[in-house]
Amino acid sequence: MAILRSHPINGKTLFFTTSPRTPFKVLPEIKLLVNNMNGEVWDSNTQRRFYQLLVDNDFFEGTESKNPALSARDRINRIPKALGLITLPIIGYSDAGKEFVESENNKEEILLRQLLKFQLPSPYHPLGRSATDYNVKPYLEILRLIYDLDGLAFDELQIFGMQLVNYTRYEEIVAKIKNFRVQKDAYKGKYKEFKQQIFYNEARKIYSKEIVAGDINTRESKTTTIEDFLSKKIRNLRDYSDAAVRHLRTTGIINATAIGKTLSIAPERRKDVEYILKTVSREPVFISDLTSYQEYLFNPNLPILLTDDRANILEKLSDEFKITPDINLNLNQLKDLLNRRIEERRSQRIAAKVKDIKDYKLYEDIENVFNSINNYYEPSLFLEWNAWRAMTMLNGGNIKANLKFDDEGNPMNTALGNMADIVCDYGDFDITVEVTMAKGALQFKMEGEPVPRHIGQLKKKTNKTTYCFFIAPTINPATIAHFYTLYISNIDMYGGKCCIIPLTINTFRKMLKAAVDAPHRPNPSDLKKLFDVSKRYVKECISNDKTENDWYSRITETATNWLSA
């Protein structure tokens, strides 16, 4: 019988799972695991089999691993195991995991409960010899910081919040953040240099013993100088804090300003947070008792939330939605009713924004987002959202972003995978839009296969002609060559030949500007004409012994002037 091995932690700061980028992306993976291996033992054999199943599946992203068993453990031991969604070493769903998979309208609440139970140390994360004095529920304490400080800047979380390894240090961390805010006011115009200096000073204090002992090698890569060592640790702190933010935002309980990079409690969730901070214990539990810890972690009803209070739900339905529900509805039915009303309100808010977008009222805002996309806390998310707004502005058709929106209709998470980022339905044809912040060789590696696959999936589903815009900061030569080849390659998996136009963000912006300046609003036939021209250019390049670069240059120029071509 295999045992559930727990690797001791030896860190000095908080840490969080950085992959996948959103907890919801584990859903197809744990379904795949349990559907194929339920009741089997999680060992090197099942790990290798599971990884091969992943690679063979449409939702798989990335390249094949040289160590399949290790890669499988990496995927399952992170969010699925750490948040108690699956049972190991006998593979199966926990009660919480089963609800997470099966729930239609309540996934955010289930995830919130599991995040609030994550603790350091635990039987899953025992302390190693060189570990600091971990004694904390990290997500709970970060939520407390955001609430008590009336908002928390990303920089403050990265520099100070990640040091909150023991909840008894809470007041010390709060004092550091308040002092940082006072000092910051004296460095207006020089904030970047000030922040960097403070970050290095704090990192130097955290790792002072390692520096004195000369122990400055890191596991992932060798660092030979103190400066390199501290730089690597600082990058890790940024990555971990960004992951924590993404996880909490997925629950809908916090908001994040795009450029100010400040976290705040979502206004409509303030009472929920106050209840959590008053009632959820700060003390880690069952640290050395695996059985009791799993019973606690796997329980989908713990911790108790304000949404479990019948009177609170009735009050919310009455105050926010002016509804007096049937008194015979049970708690779960009331929750479903409330969730439906929240979703309806969200849809109404998005619809109102869509109307403004189609009336060109938000063109300047769309342009401003493109201008400052690299300054956003999650550029890929906001590029996808802004591309959806831009395609909506071009008018005509039903433009659907495969984004997760928060209650205000703002972007919360990117598409979950195995689907196009944006699908534009123009009646007799469709356009998919794929966006990425990836550049260089990584762009082709990440996007080369999924982009045409998504086209093929949509063609099969709708039986309609489907085109694609591919938008990125720059277009890698390998990407250009690949998409050019797909115009003449009849591949069944991709629904035959693929018509993909690669556009830089700047070229796409010029298309928007042309639409704004045009004497008439563009319509779907204008877009279709551009793709027809692209196909013609490919044929002409082939006939005249030209290359993919000639085609790309011509279609870029035509796209820039697409309404006058």
N, C-alpha and C positions, 0 to 999 in steps of 0.2 A: 504494500500500500504506500503510495506517495504521501508525503507530508507537506503541509503548507508552510514553506520556508519563508521567514520574514528577515529581510536584510536590515541590520541595524543602521540607524542614521548617525552621522558624525558631523552634522552641520553646525553653523553658528547663527543662521538666520532662518526665517520662514521660507518654505518652498512649496510650489504648486505644480500641478501637471501642466506643461506647456503645449502638449499635443494630445488629442486634436484641439483645434482652436476653439471649438465650442463643445460642451458636453453632449449636445444632441447628436453629434456626429458619431458617437459610440453606438447609437441605436442599431443601425444595420449590422454592425460587427458583433454585438452580443446576441442579436437574433440569429446570425449565421452560426455562431459558436453553439448556442443551446439547441437550435433546430437540428444540428448535425451531430452533436456529441453529448447530448443530455444524458447524465448518469455515468459517463466515462470518467476516468481519472486524468487529471491535468498533469501530464508528464511530457518528457521530450518528444515522444511519439505523437501524442495528440497535438502538441504545440506545432510540430512540423506540418501535420495534416491541416490544422487550422490555418496556418499561414498560406499554404497552397490554395486553400479555399478562398482566402482573401484575394490573392493575386488573380485568381480566375474569375473574380466577381467584378461586375461593372462599376461598383462604387469605389473600388480600390484606387487610391491615389499614391503615386510615387513609383519607385523602381524596386525590383526584386532584391531581397536581402541575401547576403552571403551566409548569414547565420539565421535561418528561418525560425528555429526554436527561440532564440534570444529575441528576435523581433516580435514574435507572437507574445512572449511574456511581457515585453515592453508595452504592447497595446492593451493587454488584459489587466496587468498588474497596476496600471495607472488609474484612470478614472473608473473602469468597471469594478475592480476589486476594492480600491481605496474608498470609493463612495458606497460600497456595499450593494452593488446592483446584481452581483453574481455570487454563487457559492463555489468555493474551491477547497480541497482538491477534487471533490466530486462535482463535476460541472453541472450547473443548473442556475435558474433564476432564484434570487432571494425574493422574499415577499415584496420588498420595496422595488426590486428590479422588475418583477412581473407587472406591478402597477405602472411603473415608468414606461414599460414597453406597450402595455395595453391601453393606457389612458388616452382619451381623445382630446380632452380640454384641460387637463390638470397637470401636465408634465412639469410646468414651472414650479408649482407648489411642491411636488414630490422631490424635485431637484433641490429646492431650498431646504427641505428637511434634511436631506443627505449632506448638504454642504455644512449645515449647522452642527452635524454630528462628527464631522472630520476633526480629528484631534492629534496632537503630538505631545507626548508619545502615545502609542497604542500597541496592542499585540501585532498589528500590521506594520507599525513603525517603532520598534523598540529602540532605546537609546544605546548608542555605541560608546566605546571608552572615551573618545575625544569629543563627544557631542556636548553642546551647551545644555543648560538646565531647562529644556523644553517642558512647558506645562501650560498648554494653550489650545483653544479652539480657534484657529486662525480666521476663518470667515466671520465668526461671531465678533471677534475683537476689531476687525477692519470695519465692520458695520457700525460698531460702537464709536470708533474714531470719526467716521463720516457724520454720524448723528451728533455727537458731543461737540465737534469742532465746527458744526454748521457748514459742512463741506470739507473735502480733502483734496488737495491738488495731487496729481499723479507724482510730481517730484517729491512731495512730502511722504507719500506712500513708499516710493522707491528708496528714499534715503533713510527715513525713520520708521515708518510702519513695518517694514520687513524685519526690524530688530525686535518686534514684539513677540519674542519666543516664549515668554512667560507672562501670564496675565497680571501678575503682581507688579510688573514693570510698567503697567499702563500709564500711571500718572507721570512717570519719568519720560515716556515717549511723548505724551501730550505736551509736557513742558518744553521738550526739545522742538516740537513743531511750532509752538507759540513763539519761542525765541527766534526760530528761523524766520517766521513771518515779520517779526520786528526788524531783524537785521536786513531782510530783503528790501525793505523800504528805502534803506540807505544806499542801495546799489542799483537804482533805476538807470537803465541804459547799459548796465554792466552785469545784468542778472545771470547770463549764461556762464560767465567766468566765476561769479560768486557761487552759483549752484555747483559747478564742477569742483571747486575747491572744498566746499562743505562735504560733498559726496566722498571725495578722496580722504578727507580727514576722518569721516565716520567709518569708512571701510578700513582705514589703517588701525583704528581703535578696535574694531571687531576682530581683525585678524592679527592683532599685535603679537600674540604668542607664536603664531606660525612664522611671522616675519623675523622675530628675534631668533627663532630656532633655525631659520633658513629653509623652512619647509614650504617652498613657494611653487612646487609643481602642482598642476591641476590634473584631474583625472582625464579630461577630454583632450587636453593639449599641454605640451610642456611650456612653462613660462620660466624664463631665466633671470628676469629682473623683477624687483619689487613693483615697479611701475606696470609692467605687463600683468603681473599677478593681480594687482588691485583693479586694473582695467577689466580683466576677465571676471572678477567677482562682481564688479559694478554692472557689467552686461547681464550677468545672471540675475542680479537683483531686479533689473529692469524687466527681464523676460518673465520672472516669477510674478512680479506685481501686475504686469499686463495680463497674465493668465488669471490671476485672482479677480481682476476687474471684469474680464470677459465672463467668468463663471457667475459672478454676482449679477451682472447685467442680464444674463440669460434668464434669471429668475424674475426679472422685471421689477426688482425691489429698489434698484438704484438707477440714477441717470448719470450720464457723463457728457459734459460739454465737449463739442468736437475739437475746437482749437484751444480754448482755455484749459482743457485737460483737467477739469475739476469734477470730482464725484460728489453727488448729492443724493439725498433720499428722494425717491419719486414722491411727489406731493400726495398722490392718492394712496400711497402705501405707508405714510408716516405713522398711523396708528398701529399698523402691523409691526413696524420696526420697534416702536415703543413697547409693545407687548413682548416681543422677542427679547429685548434687552432686560426687561424686568423679570421674565420667567425662565429663560434658558440658562441653566447652570454654566458657569465659566470653567468649572473644574473638569478636566478629563476623567473618564470613568473606565473601570475594568481594565486597567493598564496591563495587568499580567494575567488576565483571565480571558482566554480566547473565546470560550463558549459563551460566557455572559456578554462579552463585547459584541459578538456576532448577533446574539439575540436582540441586543439593543440597536445595532447598526442596521440589521435587516428589517426592523419593525417599521412599516410604512406610516404608522400613526404617531411616531415620535420624531422630534419634540412636538408638543401641543402648540398649535398656532392660533392666532386670532380668528382665522378662517374656520376653525373648528367650533367656534362659538355661534350657536344658532341665533341668539339675539343680535349679535354683531352683523350677521349676514342679512337678517331682516331689516336692521337699521340702514345698512348700506343700500339695499334694494329700494327702500323707501326714500332715503335722502337723495341718492344720486340718480335713481332711475324712476322714481315716483311709482313704484310697483308695490302692491299688497298681495303677496302670493297666497296660494291655497294653504290653509293651516294644516292640511293633512300631508304636505310634502315632508319627506324626511331630510336629514342633514345633507346627504349626498345629492339629493334632487335639488335642494336649495343652492348648493354649490354649483351644480350644472347650470341652473337658471342664471345665477350671478355671472358665471363665466361666459354664457351666451350673450348676456347684455353687455359685458365688457368688450367682447369681440365685435358686437354690432356697433358700439361706440367707436371702437378703433377703426372699423371699416368706414364709418361716416367721416371721421377725421381725415382719413387717407383720401376719400372721395373729394372732400372739400379742397385738399391740397392739389389733387389732380386737376380740378377745375381751374384753379389759379395757374397751374403750370401750362395747361392748354391755352389759356388766355395770354400767355407770354408774360405774366406778371412776375414770374420768378426767374426770368432769364438772367438778370444781373446776379442773383444769388447763386444760380448754377455756375455762372462764370467765376464767381468768387471762390466757390468750392474747388473748381478745377485749378485755379491759380494757387491755392494754398494746400493742395491735397497732401503734400509731403509733411505738413505741419499737424495733420490730424492724428488723433491718438491711434486710429486703426485705418491707415490709408486704403487698404484693399476693400474694407467695408464701405467706406464713403465714396470710393470710385464706383463701386457697383451701384450704390444708391443714386449717385449723381448721373450715371449713365442711364439708369431707368428714368429719372426725371427728364433727361435730355431727349430720350426717345419718345417719351410721353408728350413733350413739347412739340415735337415734329408732327404730332397730331395724326388722326386716322388710326383705326384699329384698336385692339385691346392689348395694352402693354402690361405684362405681368412680371414683376420681379420676384425671384425665388428667395426673397429676404424674409427674415423674421423682424416684424415691426413691434415697437413698444406701444404702450397705451396712448401715447401722444402721436403715433404715426411716424416716429423717427426710427432710423435703422438700428437694429439690435444685434443681428447676426447675419453672416453671409449665407448663401445657398448651401444646403447640407451635403451636396455632392451627388453625382450620378444624374445631374440635370443641368441644363443651361442656366447661366446666371439670370438672363432675361429672355422672355419669349414674347414676340410681337405677332399677334394674330391679325392679319389683314384680309381675312375672308378667304380668298382663293389661293393665298400663299402665306407663308410664315417667315419671320426673320428671327434667328437666335442672336443674342448679343453676349459675347464672352469678354470679360475684362480681367486684367491681371496687372499687378505692380511688378511682376517678375521681369528681369532683364537678362541679357546675355544668354549663355548656354542653358541656364536654369529655366528660362522661358520656354524653350522648345521641349526640354525634359518634362516640365510640368503640364504643358498645354497641348503639345503636339498630337497626342492620341485622344484625350477627352473631348476636344472641340469638335472634330468630325464625328466622334461617337455620339455626342449629344444630338447632332444633326440627324444621324441615322435613326436614333430612338424616336425623335419627334416625327420624322417622315413616316415611320412605321405606325405610329400612333394616330396620325391625322390623315395619312395618305395624300399629303399636299406637297407641292414644291416648297423647299425650305432653303433659305440663304442664311448667311452669317456675317456679322461684323465682329472682328476681333480687335479689341482696343487695349493698348498698353502705352506706357511712357515712351518707349522706343520699340522698334520691331527688329528682332534678331534675324540675321541672314538665313539661319537654318529654318526659322519659322516661315520666312518668305518662300524659301525653296520648297518646303513641305506643302504649304497651302497651294502653291502653284502646281505642284505635281498632282494634287487631288482634283484639279479641274479636269484632268485627262485620265485619271485612274478610276476604273469602274469597280468599286469595292462594295460588296453586298452588305457588309457590316455597317457601312456608312450610308446605306441607301443609294448606292451608285456613285456618281461623280458629285463632288462637293464644290459649292461656289462660296468661297470665304474671302472677304476683303479685309486685309489687315490695315488698321488705322492707328497712327500715333494719337495720343490725346490731343495734341495741337491740331492735327488734321481734322479730327472729329469736331473740335471747337469751331474750326473754320466752316464746317458744314452747318453748325448751329447758327453761326453769324450770317451765313448766306440765307438761311431760312428766315431770320429776323428781318433782314434787309430786302427780301424778295417782295415784289408787288402783290404776290398771292401766296397764300399758305400752301406749303407742300402737301402732296397727298401720296397715298401708297404707290401709285403708278410712277411717281418720281423716284422713289426708292428702288422699285423693280427695274427701272430703266438703268440705274447705276450698276446693278448686278448684271444686266444684259450686256452693258458696255464692257464690264470686266471680263465676261466670257469671250466676247469678241476679241479683246486685246490678247488673251491667251492664244487664241487661234492664229492671230496675226503674228505673234512672236514665234510660234512654232513654224509657220510658213516662211518667215523671213530669217530663220536661224538666229533669233534673238533669245535672250535668257530671261530667267525669272526677275532679274533686277530691272530689265527694261519694262516688263509688265508692271512691277510694283511702282516704278517711277511714274508711268503713265496713269495708273489707276489712282495714285495719290493726287496727281495734278487734277484729274477729272473730279475726284471727290471734293476737292477744295472749291471747285466751281460747278458743283453738281446740278444746280438749278438753272444754269445758263448753258450747260453742255448740249 
